[in-house]
């Protein structure tokens, strides 16, 4: 009987250590992703600042909306990424997901070099949206992994909300944004006299700013909805190995 008690204690201790190790790795992966997002968005912001400085110094007011649109792109990408990290990211590290983050940042940086070229701006915005759509689709595998981890009410509710939001982005929001940018690019290429020579591309930029602002509001509202479940869900995930 004494031996069985010792084995039970040893087994329990092993599970506790395993649980602690998984929690430590989860925290490490979250830190890696947050660091990556901060770095790549910092690089993108550097490109935006450099081009914005040139535009503002020349006082070309007609191009100022593109600077604001670029800033909103950074706001949206950063907030969307952080929201994704706190709701889904655990060990093991997902390389494909992070490679797509870096690809998005590359397109974003190139996009910011085209603030003075409306056609190229909207064309690259459509490309950025397409890469974002691939990222959202790829990340469905992370949602499936978290579904396997979920063993409590809070975790299950969190995953349901995240999954609903993910499909909303895949089927409606991201395709709509991409299509609108593609249409703006087509309009400028087809009717340059109207949109470039007469500066009506300004209206397209304002429409883009409005769309980005609405989407940013949607992201912030979604964060407020899922925030109450995040801490409880992660506590349930940590307890999975010790059950």
Backbone bond lengths (Angstrom), bond angles and torsions (degrees), N, CA, C in turn:
res aa  C-N    CA-C-N  psi(-1)  N-CA   C-N-CA  omega(-1)  CA-C   N-CA-C  phi
1 X - - - 1.459 - - 1.525 110.19 -
2 X 1.345 115.24 -42.01 1.462 120.42 178.90 1.526 111.23 -61.61
3 X 1.342 115.33 -40.28 1.474 120.45 179.19 1.519 110.67 -63.90
4 X 1.337 116.30 -41.36 1.458 120.30 179.23 1.526 111.17 -63.59
5 X 1.347 115.62 -37.87 1.460 119.17 177.37 1.522 110.92 -63.50
6 X 1.337 116.21 -41.59 1.464 120.25 179.03 1.527 110.94 -62.64
7 X 1.341 115.87 -43.32 1.470 120.08 179.27 1.519 111.25 -63.80
8 X 1.327 116.20 -38.45 1.463 120.28 179.69 1.525 110.67 -64.89
9 X 1.357 115.45 -43.43 1.462 119.81 178.75 1.518 110.70 -64.20
10 X 1.348 116.22 -42.59 1.467 120.56 179.86 1.523 110.73 -63.06
11 X 1.337 115.20 -41.92 1.468 119.44 179.63 1.518 110.87 -64.63
12 X 1.343 115.22 -43.23 1.463 119.77 178.54 1.517 110.88 -62.87
13 X 1.337 116.93 -41.73 1.458 121.49 179.07 1.525 111.00 -63.08
14 X 1.353 115.31 -39.28 1.461 119.19 178.89 1.506 112.06 -64.68
15 X 1.335 116.55 -40.04 1.459 120.18 178.78 1.522 111.41 -66.31
16 X 1.341 115.31 -39.41 1.460 119.38 178.32 1.521 110.24 -62.06
17 X 1.350 116.41 -44.71 1.461 120.25 179.36 1.527 111.13 -63.84
18 X 1.320 116.26 -39.83 1.462 120.32 178.54 1.525 110.20 -64.09
19 X 1.331 115.79 -41.69 1.455 120.74 178.36 1.523 110.76 -63.21
20 X 1.335 116.25 -42.54 1.454 120.65 178.92 1.528 111.34 -64.75
21 X 1.333 116.16 -39.60 1.470 120.19 179.24 1.524 110.58 -64.40
22 X 1.345 116.50 -43.08 1.469 119.87 179.10 1.526 110.56 -64.20
23 X 1.325 117.57 -40.71 1.455 120.98 178.34 1.531 110.92 -62.87
24 X 1.340 115.86 -40.83 1.456 120.46 178.81 1.526 110.82 -64.23
25 X 1.326 116.94 -41.96 1.459 120.80 178.46 1.522 111.24 -67.38
26 X 1.333 116.60 -38.79 1.464 119.82 175.86 1.524 110.61 -57.34
27 X 1.340 115.69 -46.71 1.458 119.87 179.51 1.521 112.16 -64.05
28 X 1.331 116.46 -37.05 1.460 120.77 178.94 1.530 111.27 -64.46
29 X 1.331 116.33 -44.10 1.466 120.34 -179.90 1.527 110.68 -64.77
30 X 1.331 117.01 -40.53 1.469 120.52 177.45 1.524 110.10 -61.13
31 X 1.316 117.97 -43.22 1.462 121.43 178.42 1.525 111.75 -63.27
32 X 1.333 116.25 -40.20 1.466 120.35 178.42 1.528 109.97 -61.18
33 X 1.319 116.87 -45.88 1.468 120.62 -178.11 1.522 111.35 -66.92
34 X 1.337 117.40 -41.79 1.458 120.36 178.66 1.522 110.92 -63.79
35 X 1.329 116.89 -39.57 1.463 121.04 177.71 1.527 110.59 -64.78
36 X 1.333 116.10 -43.87 1.464 120.26 179.26 1.523 110.97 -60.53
37 X 1.332 117.01 -47.21 1.459 120.76 -179.16 1.524 110.88 -62.26
38 X 1.327 116.73 -41.86 1.460 120.47 179.81 1.525 111.51 -62.96
39 X 1.333 116.26 -41.78 1.466 120.29 -178.55 1.528 111.21 -67.16
40 X 1.336 116.00 -50.96 1.474 117.64 -174.81 1.523 112.00 -68.68
41 X 1.322 117.80 -32.37 1.458 119.06 176.23 1.522 111.19 -75.32
42 X 1.342 116.58 -29.54 1.455 119.39 173.56 1.522 111.51 -64.73
43 X 1.330 116.34 -40.07 1.466 120.68 176.76 1.523 110.36 -64.73
44 X 1.336 116.94 -45.00 1.467 120.56 178.83 1.519 110.71 -61.31
45 X 1.328 116.85 -40.90 1.467 120.46 179.05 1.518 111.40 -63.45
46 X 1.333 116.86 -34.12 1.467 120.51 177.61 1.524 110.90 -61.55
47 X 1.331 116.26 -43.60 1.473 120.38 176.96 1.528 110.64 -62.55
48 X 1.333 116.10 -42.71 1.469 120.07 -179.25 1.523 111.25 -64.63
49 X 1.319 117.40 -43.37 1.466 121.21 -179.42 1.521 110.90 -61.74
50 X 1.331 116.50 -43.25 1.466 120.58 -178.43 1.522 111.37 -61.73
51 X 1.324 116.71 -46.46 1.467 119.84 -179.38 1.527 111.27 -72.14
52 X 1.332 117.03 -36.44 1.460 120.35 178.87 1.521 111.00 -63.92
53 X 1.330 116.53 -38.58 1.466 120.84 178.61 1.520 110.69 -60.72
54 X 1.335 117.31 -41.53 1.462 121.23 179.50 1.525 110.88 -65.45
55 X 1.349 116.20 -42.83 1.464 120.00 -177.93 1.523 111.04 -66.76
56 X 1.321 116.89 -44.75 1.461 120.37 -178.05 1.525 111.03 -68.32
57 X 1.340 117.03 -34.94 1.468 120.16 -179.70 1.522 111.72 -67.10
58 X 1.329 117.05 -29.59 1.468 120.51 178.39 1.524 112.14 -86.59
59 X 1.339 116.06 -6.31 1.474 122.00 178.61 1.516 112.47 57.89
60 X 1.320 116.09 35.70 1.459 121.11 176.91 1.532 107.77 -86.59
61 X 1.330 115.52 83.92 1.465 122.04 -171.60 1.520 112.18 -59.50
62 X 1.311 117.65 -30.65 1.460 121.08 -176.22 1.528 111.66 -63.62
63 X 1.348 116.48 -20.48 1.464 120.39 -179.09 1.528 113.29 -98.42
64 X 1.304 117.96 -6.35 1.463 120.57 -178.13 1.534 113.64 -59.96
65 X 1.342 118.91 -35.68 1.475 118.14 177.87 1.528 113.52 -58.23
66 X 1.331 117.50 -28.79 1.461 119.59 179.32 1.533 111.22 -69.17
67 X 1.320 116.48 -31.17 1.463 120.11 175.75 1.526 109.83 -65.12
68 X 1.335 115.91 -45.67 1.464 120.22 178.04 1.525 110.86 -63.79
69 X 1.325 116.83 -40.18 1.466 120.38 177.72 1.526 110.69 -61.33
70 X 1.342 116.54 -41.22 1.462 120.40 177.84 1.514 111.98 -62.83
71 X 1.329 116.32 -40.70 1.464 120.24 178.06 1.525 110.88 -63.56
72 X 1.322 117.15 -39.24 1.460 120.74 178.08 1.527 111.50 -67.35
73 X 1.326 116.97 -33.49 1.467 120.16 175.30 1.527 110.15 -59.16
74 X 1.332 116.43 -44.49 1.465 120.43 178.51 1.526 110.83 -64.56
75 X 1.332 116.77 -43.88 1.468 120.55 178.20 1.525 110.93 -57.21
76 X 1.330 115.32 -47.12 1.471 120.11 -176.94 1.518 110.73 -65.94
77 X 1.328 116.61 -48.11 1.469 119.72 -176.86 1.523 111.10 -63.75
78 X 1.332 117.36 -43.89 1.462 120.72 -178.52 1.528 110.86 -66.27
79 X 1.323 117.68 -48.91 1.465 120.37 -178.23 1.512 111.48 -64.78
80 X 1.330 116.75 -39.09 1.462 120.55 178.67 1.534 109.89 -64.55
81 X 1.315 117.20 -41.40 1.461 121.32 -179.31 1.520 111.76 -66.50
82 X 1.332 117.11 -44.44 1.468 120.92 179.22 1.523 110.43 -63.62
83 X 1.314 116.87 -42.37 1.465 120.50 177.28 1.519 110.98 -59.33
84 X 1.319 115.64 -41.14 1.458 120.68 178.71 1.534 110.89 -64.45
85 X 1.328 116.46 -41.16 1.466 120.87 -177.48 1.522 111.24 -64.16
86 X 1.313 117.27 -46.81 1.470 119.13 -174.20 1.526 112.68 -74.02
87 X 1.330 117.58 -18.11 1.463 119.12 -178.12 1.520 113.98 -100.73
88 X 1.332 118.53 -23.53 1.465 119.80 -171.49 1.525 116.02 -127.13
89 X 1.319 117.19 -26.85 1.458 119.00 -167.63 1.529 112.00 -76.73
90 X 1.330 115.25 126.26 1.453 124.53 173.68 1.529 108.02 -144.55
91 X 1.330 115.76 174.98 1.457 120.90 171.47 1.529 108.61 -69.36
92 X 1.350 120.26 140.57 1.466 128.03 6.98 1.521 112.86 -86.61
93 X 1.316 115.72 163.02 1.455 122.35 177.33 1.523 109.64 -64.52
94 X 1.335 116.27 133.06 1.464 121.88 -179.09 1.530 108.88 -100.28
95 X 1.345 116.94 104.16 1.463 121.13 -174.98 1.529 112.28 -68.60
96 X 1.325 117.21 -44.27 1.458 119.50 -178.44 1.511 112.33 -58.28
97 X 1.317 116.78 -41.55 1.457 123.03 178.28 1.528 110.60 -59.65
98 X 1.331 116.98 -44.83 1.462 120.82 -179.17 1.523 112.24 -72.31
99 X 1.324 117.31 -33.65 1.465 120.03 175.59 1.527 110.71 -62.61
100 X 1.336 116.69 -38.38 1.466 120.40 177.75 1.528 110.99 -68.23
101 X 1.335 117.58 -35.16 1.466 120.59 173.36 1.531 110.33 -57.34
102 X 1.325 115.88 -47.00 1.464 120.54 -178.48 1.533 110.43 -65.19
103 X 1.335 116.82 -38.81 1.467 120.41 177.23 1.522 111.20 -62.49
104 X 1.327 116.38 -43.12 1.469 120.81 176.58 1.529 110.54 -59.22
105 X 1.327 116.30 -42.34 1.461 120.63 -179.47 1.530 111.16 -65.06
106 X 1.334 116.93 -36.52 1.462 120.74 177.60 1.524 110.62 -62.41
107 X 1.335 116.48 -49.26 1.467 120.33 178.94 1.530 110.24 -62.59
108 X 1.328 116.02 -39.07 1.465 121.64 179.47 1.529 110.80 -61.15
109 X 1.322 116.75 -45.20 1.463 120.60 -179.46 1.531 110.96 -64.32
110 X 1.335 116.71 -42.40 1.469 120.25 177.49 1.519 110.07 -63.93
111 X 1.338 115.77 -39.82 1.464 121.14 178.25 1.524 110.94 -55.99
112 X 1.333 117.10 -41.92 1.461 120.63 -176.85 1.523 113.19 -71.25
113 X 1.322 117.91 -13.30 1.459 120.38 175.21 1.528 111.55 -83.90
114 X 1.328 117.10 -2.48 1.463 121.79 -176.33 1.523 112.63 -114.57
115 X 1.323 116.39 28.56 1.459 120.35 -179.30 1.531 112.68 -63.68
116 X 1.309 116.99 -25.28 1.465 120.75 -177.96 1.524 112.54 -97.36
117 X 1.321 117.55 4.54 1.471 122.31 -179.25 1.525 108.52 -125.16
118 X 1.339 117.94 91.45 1.475 121.01 -173.99 1.524 114.21 -55.90
119 X 1.319 117.66 -41.21 1.468 119.65 -179.30 1.521 110.60 -63.06
120 X 1.334 116.55 -48.14 1.460 120.45 179.16 1.528 110.73 -65.11
121 X 1.325 117.07 -35.99 1.466 121.13 179.28 1.526 111.43 -59.58
122 X 1.324 116.20 -50.40 1.462 118.86 -177.85 1.526 111.61 -73.23
123 X 1.327 117.18 -32.54 1.458 119.25 175.98 1.522 112.01 -63.81
124 X 1.328 116.26 -45.94 1.468 120.32 178.23 1.524 111.76 -70.16
125 X 1.325 117.16 -29.97 1.468 119.90 174.69 1.524 110.63 -62.55
126 X 1.338 116.08 -37.96 1.465 120.00 176.50 1.529 110.79 -66.30
127 X 1.334 116.66 -39.84 1.470 120.36 177.11 1.524 110.12 -63.84
128 X 1.319 116.47 -42.65 1.465 121.31 178.19 1.530 110.52 -60.03
129 X 1.328 115.98 -41.72 1.466 119.87 177.34 1.516 111.73 -63.98
130 X 1.327 117.48 -38.59 1.468 121.13 179.66 1.524 111.17 -65.23
131 X 1.334 116.78 -41.84 1.469 119.79 177.69 1.525 109.87 -66.24
132 X 1.325 116.53 -38.29 1.454 120.22 176.29 1.518 112.05 -62.27
133 X 1.324 116.74 -38.39 1.471 120.96 177.87 1.530 110.22 -64.00
134 X 1.322 117.18 -41.30 1.470 120.77 176.33 1.522 110.48 -61.39
135 X 1.335 116.62 -41.28 1.467 121.14 179.16 1.526 111.24 -62.46
136 X 1.325 117.20 -46.20 1.460 120.40 178.48 1.528 110.97 -60.68
137 X 1.322 116.59 -41.48 1.459 120.46 -179.26 1.531 110.93 -67.58
138 X 1.317 116.39 -42.93 1.458 120.86 179.52 1.532 111.16 -61.49
139 X 1.322 115.75 -37.54 1.466 119.93 -175.34 1.523 113.83 -73.22
140 X 1.314 117.75 -2.60 1.471 119.40 172.53 1.529 110.62 -60.49
141 X 1.320 116.80 -28.75 1.462 119.84 179.12 1.526 110.90 -66.99
142 X 1.337 116.97 -32.21 1.456 120.14 176.21 1.527 111.11 -68.56
143 X 1.324 116.07 -37.01 1.459 119.68 177.30 1.525 110.24 -64.27
144 X 1.332 116.08 -40.64 1.470 119.12 177.68 1.528 111.09 -63.09
145 X 1.328 116.96 -38.00 1.462 120.40 177.97 1.517 110.91 -64.51
146 X 1.322 117.34 -40.31 1.463 120.03 179.15 1.524 111.46 -71.98
147 X 1.320 117.56 -29.17 1.467 119.99 173.81 1.528 110.28 -62.44
148 X 1.329 115.81 -37.82 1.468 119.66 178.11 1.529 111.15 -68.62
149 X 1.351 116.79 -30.60 1.459 120.94 179.20 1.523 113.10 -78.12
150 X 1.316 116.36 -23.02 1.464 120.76 -171.03 1.519 111.16 -71.99
151 X 1.328 114.81 126.22 1.459 119.45 179.76 1.517 112.13 -138.35
152 X 1.317 116.75 16.57 1.455 120.41 -178.82 1.514 111.49 -143.21
153 X 1.309 115.69 171.07 1.462 121.05 -176.59 1.522 112.00 -64.42
154 X 1.333 116.97 -44.58 1.460 120.42 -178.03 1.521 111.33 -65.39
155 X 1.343 116.47 -45.31 1.465 120.44 -179.76 1.525 111.15 -62.94
156 X 1.319 116.36 -43.08 1.462 119.72 179.59 1.526 111.51 -63.85
157 X 1.332 116.40 -41.18 1.463 119.90 178.52 1.525 111.01 -66.36
158 X 1.330 116.37 -40.97 1.466 120.05 178.40 1.520 110.85 -60.94
159 X 1.313 117.36 -46.46 1.465 120.87 -179.23 1.519 111.31 -64.08
160 X 1.325 117.33 -38.66 1.470 119.72 177.09 1.522 111.11 -60.68
161 X 1.325 116.77 -43.43 1.469 120.66 -179.86 1.526 111.54 -67.16
162 X 1.335 116.07 -42.40 1.463 120.22 179.70 1.528 110.55 -65.62
163 X 1.315 116.79 -41.27 1.460 121.17 -179.40 1.519 110.97 -65.35
164 X 1.315 117.01 -41.33 1.461 120.73 177.85 1.520 110.86 -62.18
165 X 1.332 116.25 -43.91 1.461 120.77 178.04 1.527 111.10 -64.58
166 X 1.329 116.69 -39.76 1.467 120.56 -179.72 1.526 110.85 -61.61
167 X 1.310 117.19 -46.13 1.457 120.58 -179.92 1.530 111.61 -69.08
168 X 1.338 117.17 -31.87 1.462 119.97 175.40 1.526 110.45 -62.15
169 X 1.342 116.19 -40.79 1.462 120.40 178.06 1.522 111.79 -69.43
170 X 1.340 116.61 -40.72 1.465 120.44 -176.82 1.522 111.84 -68.69
171 X 1.314 117.19 -40.98 1.465 120.87 -172.25 1.525 114.49 -94.87
172 X 1.337 117.38 -23.40 1.467 118.92 -173.31 1.531 112.44 -126.78
173 X 1.325 117.44 -63.63 1.457 121.53 -166.10 1.523 113.73 -66.39
174 X 1.320 117.19 -55.58 1.470 120.02 -177.49 1.537 111.73 -66.13
175 X 1.352 119.58 -44.32 1.464 118.31 175.26 1.519 113.17 -59.82
176 X 1.343 117.77 -36.81 1.462 120.84 179.22 1.522 111.16 -65.04
177 X 1.331 116.50 -44.80 1.470 120.60 178.71 1.525 110.65 -63.44
178 X 1.313 116.51 -43.19 1.465 121.02 -179.92 1.527 111.08 -63.62
179 X 1.321 116.09 -43.69 1.463 120.57 -179.66 1.523 111.12 -64.84
180 X 1.321 117.74 -41.71 1.464 121.02 179.37 1.531 110.90 -61.86
181 X 1.321 116.76 -42.32 1.464 119.65 177.34 1.517 111.99 -66.10
182 X 1.324 116.01 -37.03 1.465 119.98 178.29 1.528 110.85 -66.93
183 X 1.325 116.44 -38.94 1.470 120.35 177.58 1.525 110.86 -65.98
184 X 1.340 116.54 -40.40 1.465 120.03 177.66 1.525 110.49 -62.70
185 X 1.332 116.44 -42.21 1.465 120.80 177.00 1.526 110.33 -60.56
186 X 1.336 116.99 -44.26 1.462 120.76 179.84 1.519 112.38 -64.00
187 X 1.323 116.93 -40.05 1.471 120.64 179.74 1.527 111.01 -63.16
188 X 1.315 116.37 -42.90 1.464 119.62 -179.51 1.529 111.12 -66.42
189 X 1.324 116.76 -39.74 1.461 119.83 179.98 1.525 112.01 -70.45
190 X 1.330 117.03 -35.07 1.459 120.28 -178.41 1.519 113.03 -79.74
191 X 1.327 117.10 -35.35 1.468 121.03 -176.93 1.528 110.61 -128.55
192 X 1.333 117.67 64.81 1.471 120.46 -178.48 1.526 112.78 -64.37
193 X 1.307 116.88 -31.05 1.461 119.67 179.82 1.515 112.08 -62.25
194 X 1.315 115.68 -37.21 1.463 120.45 -179.02 1.529 111.51 -80.63
195 X 1.324 116.32 -48.95 1.462 119.62 -172.26 1.533 113.52 -84.70
196 X 1.344 118.37 -29.87 1.462 120.39 -179.30 1.523 111.48 -98.17
197 X 1.346 116.40 -57.20 1.466 119.81 -176.11 1.527 111.94 -62.96
198 X 1.328 116.73 -36.90 1.465 120.34 -179.49 1.535 112.04 -98.74
199 X 1.320 116.66 5.82 1.481 123.48 172.27 1.529 114.46 64.75
200 X 1.326 118.15 25.77 1.450 119.64 177.96 1.537 112.11 -77.99
201 X 1.324 117.00 -4.37 1.463 118.96 172.49 1.532 110.17 -63.06
202 X 1.344 115.86 -19.86 1.458 121.16 176.52 1.527 110.48 -56.45
203 X 1.328 117.17 -39.64 1.462 121.19 179.93 1.528 111.47 -67.71
204 X 1.326 116.16 -35.74 1.461 119.75 176.82 1.526 110.55 -65.15
205 X 1.324 116.03 -39.21 1.465 120.02 178.28 1.525 111.24 -65.53
206 X 1.318 116.24 -40.78 1.469 120.38 178.08 1.527 110.37 -63.67
207 X 1.335 116.22 -41.16 1.469 119.93 177.81 1.531 110.52 -63.00
208 X 1.324 116.75 -39.40 1.466 120.42 178.12 1.526 110.88 -64.44
209 X 1.317 116.97 -42.83 1.461 121.06 177.71 1.526 110.62 -59.26
210 X 1.327 115.84 -43.32 1.464 120.35 179.09 1.520 110.92 -60.86
211 X 1.340 116.27 -43.96 1.462 120.41 179.20 1.515 112.27 -63.13
212 X 1.333 117.12 -44.02 1.471 120.82 178.69 1.528 111.00 -63.57
213 X 1.341 116.48 -40.04 1.464 120.40 -179.18 1.530 110.85 -64.88
214 X 1.327 116.60 -40.97 1.464 121.03 178.30 1.521 110.13 -64.54
215 X 1.324 116.51 -43.00 1.465 119.70 179.57 1.526 111.07 -65.54
216 X 1.329 117.60 -39.12 1.466 120.59 178.15 1.526 110.56 -62.74
217 X 1.315 116.46 -40.06 1.471 120.56 176.44 1.521 110.24 -61.94
218 X 1.336 116.30 -40.18 1.469 120.85 177.88 1.529 110.84 -62.03
219 X 1.325 117.53 -42.80 1.465 121.63 -179.89 1.528 110.47 -63.37
220 X 1.332 116.91 -44.71 1.467 121.01 -179.33 1.533 110.54 -64.10
221 X 1.312 116.53 -40.82 1.470 119.55 178.46 1.524 110.91 -65.67
222 X 1.329 116.43 -39.67 1.464 119.80 177.53 1.525 110.66 -62.89
223 X 1.333 117.23 -40.07 1.464 120.34 177.61 1.524 111.12 -60.29
224 X 1.309 116.56 -43.84 1.465 120.13 179.95 1.531 111.32 -63.07
225 X 1.317 116.23 -32.43 1.466 119.51 179.79 1.527 112.46 -72.81
226 X 1.340 116.88 -38.31 1.470 119.44 -175.96 1.520 113.40 -88.89
227 X 1.338 117.27 -18.99 1.467 120.86 -174.88 1.529 113.57 -53.20
228 X 1.341 119.67 -43.56 1.473 118.73 -178.57 1.526 113.93 -62.05
229 X 1.336 117.41 -23.00 1.463 120.52 -175.94 1.524 113.28 -93.19
230 X 1.345 117.52 -14.78 1.459 120.29 -172.19 1.527 112.36 -65.40
231 X 1.333 117.12 -50.43 1.470 120.23 -177.58 1.524 110.67 -63.10
232 X 1.325 116.62 -45.16 1.465 119.68 -179.04 1.525 111.37 -66.32
233 X 1.331 116.81 -37.42 1.467 119.92 179.33 1.521 111.06 -65.57
234 X 1.326 117.41 -43.04 1.465 119.90 179.67 1.525 111.07 -67.35
235 X 1.326 117.55 -32.69 1.467 119.90 175.31 1.530 110.29 -65.27
236 X 1.326 116.90 -37.59 1.467 120.81 177.81 1.519 110.72 -68.88
237 X 1.333 117.42 -37.41 1.461 120.11 177.69 1.532 110.32 -65.04
238 X 1.331 116.71 -40.15 1.463 120.26 -179.42 1.534 111.70 -65.84
239 X 1.315 115.79 -29.47 1.466 119.59 -177.09 1.519 112.54 -85.23
240 X 1.321 117.89 -7.68 1.462 121.11 -175.96 1.527 112.63 -60.08
241 X 1.350 116.45 -44.63 1.457 120.06 -176.02 1.513 113.63 -70.89
242 X 1.330 116.78 -22.17 1.465 119.14 -176.55 1.509 113.07 -94.36
243 X 1.345 115.85 -0.93 1.464 118.95 179.19 1.507 110.31 -80.25
